Amino acid sequence: MRILKRVTSLQRHLSTIKEESLTIGFIPTMGALHEGHMSLVQQSVKENDITVASVFVNPTQFNQKDDLDKYPRDLAKDAKLLKKNGCDYLFAPLPSQIYPPDLNTNVYIDIVHLTDLMEGPNRPGHFEGVVQVVKRLIDIVEPDKLYMGQKDFQQFTIIQYVIKGLELDVQLRVCPIIREDDGLAMSSRNVRLTEKHREISPIIYKTLLWAKDNILTESITTIETKAVAMLNEAGLKTEYFTIVDGRTLDKVTNVEQHQTVVACTAAWAGEVRLIDNMVLKGEINI
């Protein structure tokens, strides 16, 4: 596996690959990699000739500098894990490579209707930053397929909207959530959990399962209210538990009127913010 830190270096290598009509799969990450990320790499390796992963802690998607500073970084460990799982190229740029002063990297597309609930109100500017960096990375790598995880449900929904809206020549592939044995969704933030909070955090998964079991017998309002109570009573501080349409992210009031219904939640375990989701009806159509 080659580790490249400059845009020109990566593009020089990839240009040869494209001349040979080989397919490229791309996994954008912020590092602190785990088996959830590796599932994306493994899927890309199966479906493409070449797999590229990036490790870049994107400053434009953090609305709190403290959160940016605390984000775990271990490039050597990440590189070892990527190599073990068959990644061909690791792109690990500095911010100056992604956001050079002489290049306008802003993305001009309206995503407000997809950001006015769940993560959006609590993290102003976050998704604009995500769209900015993903679009920039797609422009650099020019992959055939882009791999993202289901755990960031609102994020991949927005990216799919941007891909269609800007007519980008890339296919989005969404891979299932990878969980610990007790159900906790794998996340780079999990390493920051205290022993106490790590013990209680699987209540998120149990609550999502409860919502799935009761989606056809309880009202949406009842499920959302009880779910928040379950999380809070376990010792978490719930930010939201919301049931939405799996394509538009519109709030669901009547399950029968939607093909795909998804429960999305965010909760604080001490100082660590955890997100998760579960499809309650239908399936993800990406």
N, C-alpha and C positions, 0 to 999 in steps of 0.2 A: 504494500500500500504506500502510495506517495502522499506526503504531507506538503501542501502548498499554501502560501500565505499571501500571494499577490494575484490580483485579478488576471494580469497579463500572462503569468505563468500557468495558471489553471486553464485559461482559454487556449493557450498554445498546445497544451496536452490534449484538450478535448477536441480541438479542430482536426487533429489527426484521426481521432476516433470517428468523428462525424463524416470525414472523407471516406471512411471504410463502411459507411452506412450501418454502424453499430448503434444499438439503442442505449439510452442513458436514463437511469433512474436516479432521483435526487431526494435526499432527506435533509431538510433544514432543521437544525437544532441549536439550542443554546448551551449544549454541553451538559456536564453532570449526568452522563448517560447511564441508562439502566436497561433491563431486559425489555421494557416497553419500547424503547428506541430500537433495540436490536430486532424486534419483531418487524419493524419497518424496513430495516436493512435486509433482513432475510427475505422479505417479500420482494424487495427490489432485485436482489440477487437472482431470485427465481424467474423474474419477469423481464429482466434486461441483460444486455451484454456487459454493461459497465454500471457500477454503482458509485455515486458521489454523495458524501455527507458533508455538511458544513457545521462548524462549531463557532458560533458568534453570539455573544451576549449583547443583544440589540438595545442600545440605550434609549431609542425613541419609543419603545413600548412600555417603559417603566414610568409610571406617574409619581413614584416616590423614589428619590435617590437612595434612601436607606435600603430599600428592597433590591435595587440594582447592586449596591455595594455588597450586600450579604449573599447574592446569588452564588452558589458553589461553583468553583472553577478548578478543573484538574485535567488539563489537556493531555498529559502523558497517559493517564488512566483511560481517558476517552479513546485515544488513538489505539491503545492496546486492545480495547474491547471491539472497536470497529474492524481492526485487522483480523481479529479472531473470527469475526462473523462475515468475512468476505468482501468488505468494502474495498474499492479500488483506489479512491482518492478522498483525502480529507482536506477540505478547504477551511483554513483557520485564519481569517483575515483580521487585521486591525480595523478600527472604525474608519480610519482615513481611506482605506481601500473600498469600503462600502459606501461611504459618504464623502467623496472627494469634494473640496470646496468649489470646484469649477463645474460640477454636475448637478442638475436639478433632479432630485430623486423623489419629489412629491408625486403622488398618484391622484389623479383627478377623476374620482368616481364617488357618487353619493352612496354611503353605506349607513346613513342615519337610521333607516327603518329596520336595520338588523342589529343596531347597537343601543337601542333605547330601553332595553331591559337586561336582566341578568348581569353580565360582566360590565356592560357599558356604563351605567350610571355610577358604579363603584370604582371604575378605573378610567377616568376621562383621558381620552387621547390614546388609550392602549391599542385599540384595534386599528386606528390610523397608522400607528407605528408598526404593527404587525403587517398590514397591507404594504406599507412602504418597503420594509425589509424583504418580504417574500417576493414582491415584484422585482426588486433590485437583484435578488439572488437568481430568480428565474431568467432575467435578462443576461446575467453573467454565465450561468451554466447552460441555458437553453436545453433543458431535459425533455425527454419524451413523456416521462411520468413523474409526478410529484407525490410523495408519500407523507401523509399526516395521520395522527392518531385520533381515535374517536373521543378520547378523554376531553380534548379541547373542542367540544361540539360546536359552540358558537363560532369559534375561530375558523374551523374548516368550512363551515357553512358560508361564512363571509368570503373566504378565499375562493370557494367555488363560484360565488356570485361575481367576484372580481374577474376570474378567469373567463367567464362567459361574457361579462360586460365589456371587457377590453379585448375580447377575442384572442386570448393568448393561446399559442399552439402548444398546449401541454395538457395531459390528462391527470386529474386528481384521483388518487387512490387512497381511500380511508381504511385503516386497519383497526381491528377490535382493541378494546382496552385490555391491557395485560395487568393482572391483579396478583397481589401477594396471596399466600395460602389462606389468610383470614379474610380476604375480600378487598382489602384496601388497594385502591388503584395506585399503580406504581407512578411515582413522581420524583423529580429531582429535589423537590422540597421536603420529601419524607425524611431525609437525613438530618433535617433540623428539628424533627419532633423530639420532645422529651420522652423519657420512658413512659411516663404517665399518659401523655397524649397519644403516643403510639399505641398504647393498650386500648384506648377508647375509640380511636379513629375508625375502626372497622364498622362502627354503628352506621356510618354513611352508606356502606354497601347494604347492610341489613335493612336500612330504611328504604332504599331504592327497591329492594326485592319486595318489601311489604307493599310499596306503592304499585308495583307491577301486579301483585296478587290481588289487589283490591280495585284496580282501575275500572273494572266493569260493574262493580257493586256499590262503590262509594262515589259521591260527587267530587268534582275536581277541587272545590273549596275545602271539603272535608279532608281529602288526602293531603293537600298542601299544608293545612293547619296542623294536622296530626303529625306529619313528617317533621315540621319545624319543632314541635314539642318533643318528639322522640330524640332529635339531635341535641337539643338544648338540655334535656333532662340527663343525657349521657355525659354532659360536661363540655360540649362544644358550644360555640357561639355562631348561630346560623345567620348568614347574610341573606340568602334566599333559597327557597325550594320552589321551583316553578315548573309547570307542565306546559309544554309548547308544541307547536306543529314542527315536525322533523325537517321540513323544507324551508318554510317561511319564518320560523321562530315566533309566529303569532301565538298569543296566549290561547290556550284551549279551554273552552267552556263546555263543549259537548263532544265527547270522544268519537261518536258515530260520524261526525262531520269531517273527520281527518283520517287520511290513510296511514300516516305515521305520527305517533305521539311519543314524546320524549320527556322524561323528568330530568331536570338539570338542577344542580345544587352547588353552593359554595358555603363553607363553614370554616371558622377559625378554630384551630386546635392550639390554644395558647397564642404564640406569635406567628404561627404558620397557617397560611391560608390554603385550604384544600378544595379542589373542585372535582366533581364526578357527574356522571349521567347514566341513564339507562333507557333503552327503548322499551316503552310500555305496550306499544301496539305497532304492528307493521315492521318495516325494516328500513335501514338507511339506503337511500336510492342513488348513492354515488359509487 
